Structures are given as structure tokens and as C-alpha cells.
Amino acid sequence: LAEGNAWCSKELTMFLCLLQAAAGILCYVGAYVFITYDDYDHFFEDVYTLIPAVIIIAVGTLLFIIGLIGCCATIRESRCGLATFVIILLLVFITEVVVVVLGYIYRAKVEDEVDHSIRKVYNRYNGTNPDAASRAIDYVQRQLRCCGIHNYSDWENTIWFKQTKNNSVPLSCCKAALSNCTGSLTRPMDLYSEGCEALVVKKLQEIMMYVIWAALAFAAIQLLGMLCACIVLCRRSRDPAYELLIAGGTYA
């Protein structure tokens, strides 16, 4: 029994080290999602862009704190500390399940949300004095190598195109390899042929999948930690005289 307890204690200690590293990775994933979504926030509702990123950063921070609690509980052989550790892990596990569910819900809504907002954003474009929406459009068209909503001809229906009356689209529609492109519709071969809507939807759905897979991976890690902690607690309750030794040793 003592050998089994020592083995579980060592496994739990290894898990806590893994949990500390996982917390840092999870915060990085959350920050990446937050920053990337910020580039596309004009095409998507803020509530959908902020919630998954904020939750995953909060979970990563909480995992780091949980790791410290678990280390202290293991080193001090605290049954109460281990029980608290398991309960908090369970709550975080439930939170990650919620993140996965929300991720799938939001991922399904991305296409409708982008379709609803993208025309409004394009109609707000102002190439002379770019505002936030204009910068967002130029960024997306350069970054995703696209032009217009479905193709470059969509620009003909925008307010900016009608006001400029020069039969051209923004320079962000020009292919990156061309230095002499003016955005003129008389030379469509110089412009990106693919529309931005489908690419924005694809990009946002890919980012949401990062959130889903990260949450699932760390949920699996937490299940392992809860299992080890529960085994230690159960064996300690059966053998109150047992002294938990992290590094091994002799038992009374």
C-alpha cells in the first residue's frame, strides 16, 4: 500500500509540473486568439470574439494557481489541500467543457455573422482618410489575399467606388508580387480574384478550432490529475498512519 501511495504521489508531482507548463501554453493560446480576433473584429460581434479568448486566458491563469495549491498540498501531505485541489480541478474541467460547447456554437454562427456584417463594413470604407473599418478591410485583403466580398466586382457597389469615379479598387486588392498595380478594373489580372467573405469565415473557424482542441487537450490532462489525487486521498483515508513521501524513502 505504501509503495502504491508513493508511486501515486510521484505521479501527482509530475502532473503538477505538467500543469504549470500547460497553464503557460493555454495562456499563450488565449492571447493568440484574442490578438488574432482583434484583426477581424469589424466582421464579427465582439461578444463572440472576446468570450472564448477571455475564458481560455482565465482558465490558464487559474491552472497555474491550481498547480501551486497542488504542490503545497502534496509537499505538506494535506488531505484538505488535496481535496481542494480536486474540487478546483473539477470546476475548471467543467469550465473547459463549457468552452468546447461554446466553441462549437460560435463556430457554427461565424458564417452568418460575417455575412451579416461584411457588407456594412465595406460600405463604410474611406480610402482617403482611413478609419478603423477601412484599415480592417485593407488588412484583411492584404493578409488573406482577397478582394471584395465575393470577388473584386463587389467594390462597384460601394459608396467609396461611386464617389471616387476612377473605376478602380483599393490598392490592397493588388497582388503582392506586382509593384505597378493601380487597382484599375481594366486590369483584373492584377487583382486578387477570390472574395474575402469565405476566407474570413475560414480563418475565424480555424481559430475557434484552436480553442476547442486546446480545451479538450487540457481537460484530458486535468482528468489524469484528478485521478491521481483521488487515489492518494482514498489510500490515505484507508491508512491514516501513512506518511506521504514525495521522493521515496522508508515507511513506518
C-alpha positions as CSV (number, residue, x, y, z in Angstrom):
1,L,0.0,0.0,0.0
2,A,2.8,2.4,0.9
3,E,4.6,1.7,-2.4
4,G,1.4,2.4,-4.3
5,N,0.9,5.7,-2.4
6,A,4.4,6.7,-3.1
7,W,4.0,5.9,-6.8
8,C,0.8,8.0,-7.0
9,S,2.4,10.8,-5.1
10,K,5.3,10.9,-7.5
11,E,2.9,10.7,-10.5
12,L,0.8,13.6,-8.9
13,T,4.0,15.7,-8.6
14,M,4.9,15.0,-12.2
15,F,1.4,16.0,-13.2
16,L,1.7,19.3,-11.2
17,C,4.8,20.2,-13.2
18,L,3.0,19.4,-16.4
19,L,0.1,21.5,-15.2
20,Q,2.4,24.5,-14.7
21,A,3.7,24.2,-18.3
22,A,0.1,23.6,-19.6
23,A,-1.1,26.8,-17.9
24,G,1.5,28.8,-19.8
25,I,0.7,27.2,-23.1
26,L,-3.0,27.8,-22.5
27,C,-2.5,31.5,-21.8
28,Y,-0.4,31.7,-25.0
29,V,-3.2,30.2,-27.0
30,G,-5.8,32.5,-25.4
31,A,-3.6,35.6,-26.1
32,Y,-3.1,34.4,-29.7
33,V,-6.8,34.0,-30.2
34,F,-7.5,37.4,-28.6
35,I,-4.9,39.2,-30.8
36,T,-5.9,37.5,-34.0
37,Y,-9.6,38.0,-33.5
38,D,-8.9,41.7,-32.9
39,D,-7.8,42.0,-36.5
40,Y,-11.2,40.7,-37.6
41,D,-13.5,42.3,-35.0
42,H,-15.2,44.5,-37.6
43,F,-16.5,41.4,-39.3
44,F,-17.7,39.7,-36.1
45,E,-19.6,40.6,-33.0
46,D,-17.4,41.5,-30.0
47,V,-19.3,39.1,-27.7
48,Y,-18.2,36.2,-29.8
49,T,-14.6,37.3,-30.2
50,L,-14.0,38.2,-26.6
51,I,-15.7,35.4,-24.6
52,P,-13.7,32.4,-25.8
53,A,-10.3,34.2,-25.6
54,V,-11.0,35.7,-22.1
55,I,-12.2,32.4,-20.8
56,I,-9.2,30.4,-22.0
57,I,-6.8,33.0,-20.6
58,A,-8.6,32.9,-17.3
59,V,-8.5,29.1,-17.2
60,G,-4.8,29.2,-18.0
61,T,-4.2,31.6,-15.1
62,L,-6.3,29.5,-12.8
63,L,-4.5,26.3,-13.8
64,F,-1.2,28.0,-12.7
65,I,-2.7,28.8,-9.3
66,I,-4.1,25.3,-9.0
67,G,-0.6,23.9,-9.7
68,L,0.8,25.9,-6.8
69,I,-2.0,24.7,-4.5
70,G,-1.5,21.1,-5.5
71,C,2.3,21.4,-4.9
72,C,1.8,22.8,-1.4
73,A,-0.8,20.2,-0.6
74,T,1.4,17.3,-1.8
75,I,4.5,18.6,0.0
76,R,2.7,19.2,3.2
77,E,0.7,16.0,2.9
78,S,-2.5,17.9,3.4
79,R,-5.7,15.9,2.9
80,C,-7.8,19.1,2.9
81,G,-5.4,20.7,0.4
82,L,-5.6,17.7,-1.9
83,A,-9.4,17.7,-1.7
84,T,-9.5,21.4,-2.5
85,F,-7.1,20.7,-5.4
86,V,-9.5,18.1,-6.8
87,I,-12.6,20.3,-6.4
88,I,-11.0,23.3,-8.2
89,L,-9.7,21.0,-10.9
90,L,-13.3,19.7,-11.4
91,L,-14.7,23.2,-11.6
92,V,-12.0,24.1,-14.2
93,F,-12.8,20.9,-16.1
94,I,-16.5,21.9,-16.2
95,T,-15.4,25.4,-17.5
96,E,-13.4,23.8,-20.3
97,V,-16.3,21.7,-21.3
98,V,-18.4,24.8,-21.5
99,V,-15.6,26.4,-23.6
100,V,-15.8,23.5,-26.0
101,V,-19.6,23.7,-26.3
102,L,-19.5,27.5,-26.8
103,G,-16.7,27.0,-29.4
104,Y,-18.8,24.7,-31.5
105,I,-21.8,27.0,-31.2
106,Y,-19.8,30.1,-32.1
107,R,-18.1,28.2,-34.9
108,A,-21.5,27.4,-36.5
109,K,-22.5,31.0,-36.2
110,V,-19.4,32.5,-37.8
111,E,-20.7,32.3,-41.4
112,D,-24.0,34.0,-40.6
113,E,-22.3,36.7,-38.5
114,V,-19.7,37.6,-41.2
115,D,-22.4,37.6,-43.9
116,H,-24.5,39.9,-41.9
117,S,-21.8,42.5,-41.1
118,I,-19.3,42.4,-44.0
119,R,-21.4,44.5,-46.4
120,K,-21.8,47.2,-43.8
121,V,-18.0,47.3,-43.3
122,Y,-17.3,47.6,-47.0
123,N,-19.8,50.4,-47.3
124,R,-18.0,52.3,-44.6
125,Y,-14.7,52.2,-46.4
126,N,-12.9,55.6,-46.9
127,G,-9.7,55.3,-48.8
128,T,-8.7,59.0,-48.3
129,N,-8.9,59.2,-44.5
130,P,-9.0,55.6,-43.4
131,D,-10.9,54.9,-40.2
132,A,-10.8,51.7,-38.2
133,A,-13.1,49.8,-40.6
134,S,-11.1,50.9,-43.6
135,R,-7.8,49.7,-42.0
136,A,-9.5,46.4,-41.2
137,I,-10.6,45.9,-44.8
138,D,-7.1,46.7,-46.2
139,Y,-5.5,44.5,-43.6
140,V,-7.8,41.5,-44.4
141,Q,-7.4,42.0,-48.2
142,R,-3.6,42.0,-47.9
143,Q,-3.3,39.3,-45.3
144,L,-5.8,36.9,-46.9
145,R,-5.0,37.9,-50.5
146,C,-8.6,38.6,-51.4
147,C,-10.6,41.4,-52.9
148,G,-14.2,42.4,-52.3
149,I,-16.9,40.3,-50.6
150,H,-17.2,37.5,-53.2
151,N,-14.8,39.0,-55.8
152,Y,-13.3,42.4,-56.9
153,S,-16.5,43.4,-58.7
154,D,-18.3,43.9,-55.4
155,W,-16.4,47.1,-55.0
156,E,-18.5,48.6,-57.8
157,N,-21.5,48.7,-55.4
158,T,-19.7,50.5,-52.6
159,I,-20.1,54.2,-51.7
160,W,-16.4,54.7,-51.9
161,F,-16.2,53.4,-55.5
162,K,-19.1,55.6,-56.6
163,Q,-17.5,58.7,-55.0
164,T,-14.0,58.2,-56.5
165,K,-15.3,57.6,-60.0
166,N,-11.9,56.3,-61.2
167,N,-13.0,52.7,-61.9
168,S,-10.5,51.2,-59.5
169,V,-10.5,49.3,-56.3
170,P,-8.2,49.8,-53.2
171,L,-4.5,49.0,-53.7
172,S,-4.9,46.3,-51.0
173,C,-6.6,44.3,-53.7
174,C,-3.4,44.3,-55.8
175,K,-1.4,41.1,-55.9
176,A,1.7,41.4,-53.7
177,A,4.1,40.5,-56.4
178,L,3.1,43.4,-58.6
179,S,4.7,46.8,-57.9
180,N,2.9,48.8,-60.7
181,C,-0.6,47.8,-59.9
182,T,-3.0,50.8,-59.6
183,G,-6.2,48.8,-58.7
184,S,-7.8,49.6,-62.1
185,L,-10.7,47.3,-63.0
186,T,-9.4,47.4,-66.6
187,R,-6.6,45.1,-65.5
188,P,-8.4,42.4,-63.4
189,M,-5.5,40.1,-63.8
190,D,-3.5,42.4,-61.4
191,L,-6.1,41.9,-58.6
192,Y,-6.9,39.0,-56.2
193,S,-9.7,37.0,-57.7
194,E,-11.0,35.4,-54.5
195,G,-13.6,37.2,-52.3
196,C,-12.8,37.9,-48.6
197,E,-16.0,36.6,-47.0
198,A,-15.3,32.9,-47.4
199,L,-11.7,33.4,-46.3
200,V,-12.6,35.4,-43.2
201,V,-15.1,32.7,-42.2
202,K,-12.5,30.0,-42.7
203,K,-9.9,31.9,-40.7
204,L,-12.2,32.5,-37.8
205,Q,-13.4,28.9,-37.8
206,E,-9.8,27.7,-37.7
207,I,-9.0,30.0,-34.7
208,M,-12.1,28.6,-32.9
209,M,-10.9,25.1,-33.6
210,Y,-7.6,26.0,-31.8
211,V,-9.7,27.0,-28.8
212,I,-11.7,23.7,-28.9
213,W,-8.7,21.4,-29.3
214,A,-6.7,23.3,-26.6
215,A,-9.6,23.0,-24.2
216,L,-10.1,19.3,-24.9
217,A,-6.4,18.5,-24.5
218,F,-6.1,20.3,-21.1
219,A,-9.4,18.7,-20.0
220,A,-7.8,15.3,-20.6
221,I,-4.7,16.4,-18.6
222,Q,-6.9,17.5,-15.7
223,L,-8.7,14.2,-15.7
224,L,-5.4,12.5,-15.1
225,G,-4.5,14.8,-12.3
226,M,-7.9,14.4,-10.6
227,L,-7.5,10.6,-10.8
228,C,-4.0,10.6,-9.2
229,A,-5.2,13.0,-6.4
230,C,-8.3,10.9,-5.7
231,I,-6.2,7.7,-5.5
232,V,-3.9,9.4,-3.0
233,L,-6.8,10.7,-0.9
234,C,-8.6,7.3,-0.9
235,R,-5.4,5.4,0.2
236,R,-4.6,8.0,2.9
237,S,-8.1,7.6,4.3
238,R,-7.7,3.9,4.5
239,D,-4.3,4.2,6.1
240,P,-4.2,7.3,8.4
241,A,-0.8,6.5,9.8
242,Y,0.7,6.6,6.3
243,E,3.3,9.4,5.7
244,L,3.4,10.7,2.2
245,L,7.0,10.9,0.9
246,I,7.5,12.6,-2.4
247,A,11.0,11.4,-3.0
248,G,10.5,7.9,-1.7
249,G,12.1,6.5,1.5
250,T,11.0,4.3,4.4
251,Y,7.6,4.0,5.9
252,A,6.6,3.4,9.5
